[in-house]
Amino acid sequence: MKKIKKINLFLVLMFCGMIACMAQNITKEAPEGFDREQRGIPKGKLDTIQYASKTVGTVRNAVVYTPPNFSKKERYPVLYLLHGIGGDETEWLRGGKPQVILDNLNAKGELEPMIVVMPNGRAMKDDRATGNIMAKDKVEAFATFEDDLLKDLIPFIEKEYPVKKNREHRAIAGLSMGGGQTLNFGLGNLDQFAWVGSFSAAPNTKSPEDLVPDPTKTKEMLHLLWISCGDEDGLLRFSERTHEYLIEHDVPHIYYIEPGGHDFKVWKNGLYMFSRLLFKPVDQAKFNQYSPLGTPAATNIRGAKYPQLLPDNSAIFKVRAPEAHKVQLDLGRKYDMSKNSEGIWEVTTDPLGEGFHYYSLVIDGVALADPASEAFYGMGRMASGIEVPFEGDDYYAVKDVPHGEIRQVRYYSTVLRSWRRFFLYTPPGYNDNPKEDFPVLYILHGGGEDERGWAQQGKTDLILDNLIAEGKAKPMLVVMPDGNMPVPAFEERGLQMFESELKEAIIPFVENKYKVKANAESRALAGLSMGGIQTLYAGINNTDLFAYLGVFSSGWITQRQKDIAEGQYNFMRQNANQINQDLKLFWIAMGGKEDIAYRNCQTMLTKFDEMDIDFTYSEYPGGHTWPVWRNNLYSIAPLLFQ
């Protein structure tokens, strides 16, 4: 009986969880003059107030901004605006001119009239920013301010001012240390705040797991979560890690990265952008219209700003080549890049699919790796790569689980009479019990790649680490050999050479040097594209050696390999019963109809049906690409050695 099934997996490539305003046009940054005082417009008022703090045991100061045309007969929402570690209740006034920014927005009708309270976030009796501001007691006072804010200041404001006394009309925001307080206090007290805005959050920011322990509750209660930072800010990682966690858990937010460092240029723009959104209806569909900059790709070299990924998964590429006449980006499709006056070429792509993509810069006709990106051996040479995150990519994320090792192993091939190399994954606990032996998966790369493919582009170790930790896959060794032979794989002699290399050199070496089980039930062979053809040839011809076969994005090439295919079909037809009996799993996968091997594969599967060969068929959309093959490994590994 055939074991045929078809799996269609459709993933959402866009994360639709960030927030934008429905009431106004989207702007990417504050306009010229937004922080300059304008004549002839109504002005708000600043007052320094004092309130009794039971938390601190003293009377404390705060600055209160009341909007233009303030009336005690009206009731207003309130924004609590916090300062940094070196500031106090006057820091925003000295460096940020919030009253000017808010007056100008009020005059344009772009701001909901609100009261803004600027407290001293250092909750201690000597709360001045003097002496050693990094002293333990002064740093701890910023955490103590949570009680002072909730139990003393907010009740005072709500008693003395005509304000709306509910969470829907209460916002909190802050810069640097105050940005960390904002996330800690705002997300930690969702019953008090529905609007939270962090500008350049500092190291006092709690871990994302502590900030948002219940993502569902956070999604339900927050109206707006804004996280912004300058792209040259040394504290960017604290905002970035929170953003990554929020994406992973589908928590709506705006992540706004702008040009700049850790300074008021960035923070004033943050206040302008954030305040325009407060206390109004929001439209999540406009989330991707905000950020003026994208997020540097994870595949960039350390410190490189570009390529950058935008919220819709389009990407910005830049390269400096002032003497070049024509520069293109080759990302499967070629994009013409444009040059500015500084000799920098730039282009923004269409939205990219999930996962890993090869790319090159074509400068005056010469294809080159991008110096700003990590390089990968693919396309028959060293090329650049860009990693596009997506909802559901956590199966190859680095997690707090036991990790195996990737080893580089050199061996002498008696078949090819040369030194060669393979990469080897050993699972967590491999060295713990000297007497424990493991099954082995031999997994093969595609054309134009080598043994590095599965170890680097394929993220084999992370996929197996996570599956093993979840109890979904058996601990196993994974051998990633070099499938390139002196004769190409589309010629039968090339396939025969690899079969010999595998049987006479690689497997004996592995079984002599490592703790593995030396039987067919403990061996699997799989490969992608060219490696899939090698799997079809060496695997089918040796079902006494392999009980598990995996063929990804492959099939006999109708024209170039017609004679080889016919020979294989004749062999399979004559040995169908034995093949079905020997193989516990014959798993064949395609990257959907867009996979370049799709048609050849379907022709091959029709032949298998005619011969009554048992197989399992799977599809994962994405074409002939590494995102598909990573998912293939993730899908087949739990089926092996069961």
KADAKA-V171833 format. One record per residue. RES is the residue in one small letter. PSI is psi in degrees with one decimal (NA if undefined). Layout:
res=RES psi=PSI
res=RES psi=PSI
//
This chain:
res=m psi=135.7
res=k psi=144.7
res=k psi=70.2
res=i psi=128.8
res=k psi=151.2
res=k psi=125.3
res=i psi=117.7
res=n psi=119.2
res=l psi=122.6
res=f psi=116.2
res=l psi=146.0
res=v psi=119.0
res=l psi=-20.3
res=m psi=134.2
res=f psi=108.7
res=c psi=64.0
res=g psi=3.4
res=m psi=167.8
res=i psi=144.8
res=a psi=166.8
res=c psi=139.0
res=m psi=-19.7
res=a psi=-17.2
res=q psi=165.2
res=n psi=145.4
res=i psi=135.3
res=t psi=144.4
res=k psi=-17.8
res=e psi=165.2
res=a psi=142.9
res=p psi=164.5
res=e psi=132.9
res=g psi=7.0
res=f psi=-23.7
res=d psi=15.1
res=r psi=137.3
res=e psi=130.2
res=q psi=137.4
res=r psi=151.4
res=g psi=15.7
res=i psi=153.9
res=p psi=143.6
res=k psi=146.8
res=g psi=-175.5
res=k psi=142.0
res=l psi=133.1
res=d psi=140.1
res=t psi=123.4
res=i psi=162.6
res=q psi=140.6
res=y psi=151.5
res=a psi=122.7
res=s psi=108.1
res=k psi=-29.2
res=t psi=-45.6
res=v psi=-27.6
res=g psi=34.1
res=t psi=176.2
res=v psi=131.5
res=r psi=158.5
res=n psi=152.6
res=a psi=155.5
res=v psi=134.1
res=v psi=128.4
res=y psi=124.3
res=t psi=141.0
res=p psi=166.2
res=p psi=144.9
res=n psi=31.2
res=f psi=136.5
res=s psi=133.4
res=k psi=-10.0
res=k psi=-13.7
res=e psi=161.8
res=r psi=138.0
res=y psi=149.8
res=p psi=165.3
res=v psi=135.3
res=l psi=123.5
res=y psi=117.9
res=l psi=116.8
res=l psi=151.6
res=h psi=-175.8
res=g psi=-177.0
res=i psi=-27.8
res=g psi=10.0
res=g psi=-170.6
res=d psi=-159.7
res=e psi=-12.6
res=t psi=-1.4
res=e psi=-44.3
res=w psi=-38.1
res=l psi=-39.5
res=r psi=-35.4
res=g psi=-20.1
res=g psi=-16.0
res=k psi=50.5
res=p psi=-33.1
res=q psi=-36.4
res=v psi=-46.2
res=i psi=-45.4
res=l psi=-38.2
res=d psi=-44.7
res=n psi=-39.8
res=l psi=-40.2
res=n psi=-41.7
res=a psi=-30.1
res=k psi=-2.3
res=g psi=21.6
res=e psi=6.2
res=l psi=136.2
res=e psi=121.4
res=p psi=128.0
res=m psi=158.4
res=i psi=138.1
res=v psi=125.6
res=v psi=124.1
res=m psi=95.1
res=p psi=176.7
res=n psi=114.4
res=g psi=4.6
res=r psi=90.2
res=a psi=83.6
res=m psi=164.1
res=k psi=-45.1
res=d psi=85.1
res=d psi=17.3
res=r psi=150.2
res=a psi=64.0
res=t psi=164.9
res=g psi=-146.5
res=n psi=98.1
res=i psi=-10.8
res=m psi=5.7
res=a psi=149.0
res=k psi=-44.9
res=d psi=-33.4
res=k psi=-35.5
res=v psi=-43.1
res=e psi=-26.8
res=a psi=-25.4
res=f psi=-31.3
res=a psi=-37.6
res=t psi=-26.8
res=f psi=-21.1
res=e psi=-46.2
res=d psi=-41.0
res=d psi=-41.6
res=l psi=-50.5
res=l psi=-36.7
res=k psi=-20.9
res=d psi=-55.1
res=l psi=-50.7
res=i psi=-46.2
res=p psi=-37.3
res=f psi=-48.3
res=i psi=-41.7
res=e psi=-16.2
res=k psi=-38.2
res=e psi=-17.6
res=y psi=151.3
res=p psi=85.7
res=v psi=159.2
res=k psi=121.4
res=k psi=57.7
res=n psi=161.5
res=r psi=-31.7
res=e psi=-18.1
res=h psi=28.1
res=r psi=124.6
res=a psi=156.4
res=i psi=138.8
res=a psi=161.8
res=g psi=163.5
res=l psi=143.1
res=s psi=-115.8
res=m psi=-38.0
res=g psi=-26.7
res=g psi=-38.4
res=g psi=-43.1
res=q psi=-41.3
res=t psi=-48.3
res=l psi=-42.2
res=n psi=-49.0
res=f psi=-40.9
res=g psi=-50.9
res=l psi=-22.1
res=g psi=-8.1
res=n psi=63.5
res=l psi=-18.3
res=d psi=-8.9
res=q psi=-30.1
res=f psi=132.5
res=a psi=-5.7
res=w psi=121.2
res=v psi=126.9
res=g psi=115.0
res=s psi=125.5
res=f psi=114.6
res=s psi=55.2
res=a psi=137.9
res=a psi=177.4
res=p psi=-10.6
res=n psi=-8.1
res=t psi=129.5
res=k psi=163.1
res=s psi=150.9
res=p psi=-36.1
res=e psi=-33.1
res=d psi=-35.3
res=l psi=-42.5
res=v psi=73.0
res=p psi=-24.2
res=d psi=85.4
res=p psi=-37.0
res=t psi=-44.5
res=k psi=-41.7
res=t psi=-43.4
res=k psi=-39.0
res=e psi=-33.9
res=m psi=-28.4
res=l psi=135.2
res=h psi=-37.6
res=l psi=127.6
res=l psi=116.3
res=w psi=128.6
res=i psi=118.3
res=s psi=158.7
res=c psi=156.0
res=g psi=146.2
res=d psi=-15.7
res=e psi=11.1
res=d psi=128.3
res=g psi=-13.5
res=l psi=9.5
res=l psi=-35.1
res=r psi=-30.4
res=f psi=-36.0
res=s psi=-40.2
res=e psi=-43.4
res=r psi=-35.4
res=t psi=-44.8
res=h psi=-44.7
res=e psi=-41.0
res=y psi=-41.0
res=l psi=-39.2
res=i psi=-45.8
res=e psi=-34.6
res=h psi=13.5
res=d psi=41.4
res=v psi=120.6
res=p psi=134.4
res=h psi=162.4
res=i psi=127.2
res=y psi=109.4
res=y psi=105.8
res=i psi=130.0
res=e psi=161.2
res=p psi=132.8
res=g psi=177.4
res=g psi=-143.5
res=h psi=78.7
res=d psi=175.0
res=f psi=-19.7
res=k psi=-44.7
res=v psi=-43.8
res=w psi=-35.7
res=k psi=-42.3
res=n psi=-39.2
res=g psi=-44.0
res=l psi=-44.2
res=y psi=-49.9
res=m psi=-44.8
res=f psi=-45.7
res=s psi=-30.3
res=r psi=-21.5
res=l psi=-12.5
res=l psi=142.9
res=f psi=35.7
res=k psi=164.6
res=p psi=149.9
res=v psi=152.6
res=d psi=106.8
res=q psi=-22.5
res=a psi=-16.5
res=k psi=15.0
res=f psi=-35.2
res=n psi=7.2
res=q psi=1.9
res=y psi=-63.8
res=s psi=126.9
res=p psi=-19.9
res=l psi=155.6
res=g psi=-170.7
res=t psi=128.9
res=p psi=137.1
res=a psi=148.2
res=a psi=-20.0
res=t psi=-0.5
res=n psi=151.8
res=i psi=162.2
res=r psi=126.2
res=g psi=-7.8
res=a psi=130.5
res=k psi=-27.2
res=y psi=149.0
res=p psi=153.0
res=q psi=142.6
res=l psi=130.6
res=l psi=164.8
res=p psi=-25.9
res=d psi=10.2
res=n psi=10.4
res=s psi=164.5
res=a psi=144.7
res=i psi=125.5
res=f psi=139.2
res=k psi=146.7
res=v psi=140.7
res=r psi=117.3
res=a psi=71.6
res=p psi=-26.0
res=e psi=-7.6
res=a psi=149.9
res=h psi=-31.3
res=k psi=131.0
res=v psi=133.3
res=q psi=155.2
res=l psi=122.2
res=d psi=104.6
res=l psi=44.3
res=g psi=-55.4
res=r psi=143.1
res=k psi=130.1
res=y psi=131.6
res=d psi=132.9
res=m psi=150.9
res=s psi=148.2
res=k psi=137.5
res=n psi=-176.0
res=s psi=-17.2
res=e psi=4.5
res=g psi=18.0
res=i psi=125.7
res=w psi=140.3
res=e psi=149.1
res=v psi=148.0
res=t psi=126.8
res=t psi=172.7
res=d psi=165.1
res=p psi=134.7
res=l psi=150.8
res=g psi=171.5
res=e psi=154.9
res=g psi=-146.7
res=f psi=136.5
res=h psi=134.2
res=y psi=149.8
res=y psi=163.2
res=s psi=158.2
res=l psi=128.3
res=v psi=103.3
res=i psi=113.5
res=d psi=43.2
res=g psi=-5.2
res=v psi=122.5
res=a psi=124.8
res=l psi=154.7
res=a psi=145.3
res=d psi=122.3
res=p psi=-13.7
res=a psi=-3.6
res=s psi=153.6
res=e psi=147.3
res=a psi=145.8
res=f psi=143.8
res=y psi=111.0
res=g psi=164.9
res=m psi=20.6
res=g psi=11.8
res=r psi=178.2
res=m psi=125.9
res=a psi=167.7
res=s psi=165.5
res=g psi=147.2
res=i psi=132.0
res=e psi=121.8
res=v psi=110.7
res=p psi=156.8
res=f psi=160.7
res=e psi=117.0
res=g psi=2.0
res=d psi=9.4
res=d psi=-10.6
res=y psi=-16.0
res=y psi=25.2
res=a psi=154.0
res=v psi=119.6
res=k psi=167.4
res=d psi=72.1
res=v psi=164.1
res=p psi=137.3
res=h psi=140.5
res=g psi=-165.7
res=e psi=146.7
res=i psi=122.2
res=r psi=145.4
res=q psi=119.1
res=v psi=127.7
res=r psi=139.8
res=y psi=156.4
res=y psi=123.4
res=s psi=116.0
res=t psi=-16.5
res=v psi=-49.0
res=l psi=-5.8
res=r psi=51.0
res=s psi=160.4
res=w psi=135.1
res=r psi=178.7
res=r psi=143.7
res=f psi=160.1
res=f psi=145.2
res=l psi=126.4
res=y psi=124.6
res=t psi=134.7
res=p psi=164.0
res=p psi=137.5
res=g psi=5.1
res=y psi=-39.2
res=n psi=-1.7
res=d psi=-39.0
res=n psi=104.8
res=p psi=-22.4
res=k psi=-5.2
res=e psi=126.6
res=d psi=155.6
res=f psi=152.9
res=p psi=166.5
res=v psi=133.7
res=l psi=122.1
res=y psi=117.4
res=i psi=134.1
res=l psi=142.6
res=h psi=-179.2
res=g psi=-178.8
res=g psi=143.8
res=g psi=2.5
res=e psi=-179.4
res=d psi=-161.7
res=e psi=-16.3
res=r psi=-19.7
res=g psi=-57.9
res=w psi=-28.7
res=a psi=-33.0
res=q psi=-69.2
res=q psi=-34.2
res=g psi=-16.6
res=k psi=40.7
res=t psi=-44.1
res=d psi=-42.3
res=l psi=-39.7
res=i psi=-46.3
res=l psi=-41.4
res=d psi=-48.5
res=n psi=-40.9
res=l psi=-42.9
res=i psi=-41.2
res=a psi=-33.6
res=e psi=-1.2
res=g psi=19.4
res=k psi=-17.8
res=a psi=148.9
res=k psi=141.0
res=p psi=131.4
res=m psi=158.2
res=l psi=147.9
res=v psi=120.0
res=v psi=125.5
res=m psi=88.5
res=p psi=170.4
res=d psi=113.8
res=g psi=-0.2
res=n psi=125.9
res=m psi=163.6
res=p psi=-25.3
res=v psi=133.1
res=p psi=156.7
res=a psi=-14.6
res=f psi=-2.7
res=e psi=141.7
res=e psi=-32.3
res=r psi=-37.0
res=g psi=-39.0
res=l psi=-38.2
res=q psi=-38.9
res=m psi=-41.9
res=f psi=-39.0
res=e psi=-44.5
res=s psi=-43.1
res=e psi=-42.4
res=l psi=-48.0
res=k psi=-38.5
res=e psi=-18.2
res=a psi=-55.7
res=i psi=-54.5
res=i psi=-46.4
res=p psi=-39.7
res=f psi=-47.0
res=v psi=-44.4
res=e psi=-15.6
res=n psi=-32.0
res=k psi=-20.2
res=y psi=162.3
res=k psi=87.8
res=v psi=157.2
res=k psi=125.6
res=a psi=66.5
res=n psi=162.3
res=a psi=-37.7
res=e psi=-14.0
res=s psi=15.6
res=r psi=136.2
res=a psi=148.3
res=l psi=130.2
res=a psi=159.4
res=g psi=159.0
res=l psi=141.9
res=s psi=-114.1
res=m psi=-40.6
res=g psi=-25.8
res=g psi=-39.0
res=i psi=-41.8
res=q psi=-36.2
res=t psi=-42.4
res=l psi=-39.8
res=y psi=-58.3
res=a psi=-33.7
res=g psi=-49.2
res=i psi=-34.7
res=n psi=-9.1
res=n psi=52.7
res=t psi=-9.5
res=d psi=-13.7
res=l psi=-29.8
res=f psi=124.2
res=a psi=-7.6
res=y psi=127.3
res=l psi=138.8
res=g psi=124.0
res=v psi=115.1
res=f psi=127.2
res=s psi=53.5
res=s psi=166.4
res=g psi=161.0
res=w psi=130.2
res=i psi=117.1
res=t psi=-46.3
res=q psi=-56.1
res=r psi=-26.5
res=q psi=25.7
res=k psi=-46.9
res=d psi=-40.3
res=i psi=-45.1
res=a psi=-44.1
res=e psi=-38.7
res=g psi=-40.5
res=q psi=-41.4
res=y psi=-39.7
res=n psi=-43.0
res=f psi=-44.6
res=m psi=-37.7
res=r psi=-39.3
res=q psi=-21.2
res=n psi=24.4
res=a psi=-44.4
res=n psi=-42.1
res=q psi=-40.5
res=i psi=-47.8
res=n psi=-36.5
res=q psi=-39.7
res=d psi=-38.7
res=l psi=121.8
res=k psi=-26.0
res=l psi=126.7
res=f psi=96.2
res=w psi=122.0
res=i psi=128.3
res=a psi=148.0
res=m psi=153.5
res=g psi=41.1
res=g psi=-177.0
res=k psi=-20.2
res=e psi=-6.3
res=d psi=130.1
res=i psi=-18.7
res=a psi=3.5
res=y psi=-49.5
res=r psi=-44.7
res=n psi=-39.7
res=c psi=-43.4
res=q psi=-37.6
res=t psi=-43.0
res=m psi=-42.9
res=l psi=-32.8
res=t psi=-40.9
res=k psi=-42.5
res=f psi=-41.1
res=d psi=-42.9
res=e psi=-31.1
res=m psi=0.7
res=d psi=39.9
res=i psi=129.4
res=d psi=135.0
res=f psi=162.8
res=t psi=130.2
res=y psi=140.1
res=s psi=145.4
res=e psi=139.7
res=y psi=118.8
res=p psi=148.0
res=g psi=-9.0
res=g psi=-151.3
res=h psi=70.5
res=t psi=162.6
res=w psi=-34.4
res=p psi=-37.4
res=v psi=-45.6
res=w psi=-32.4
res=r psi=-44.5
res=n psi=-33.3
res=n psi=-45.6
res=l psi=-43.1
res=y psi=-35.3
res=s psi=-37.1
res=i psi=-31.4
res=a psi=-41.9
res=p psi=-15.4
res=l psi=-9.8
res=l psi=142.6
res=f psi=30.9
res=q psi=NA
//
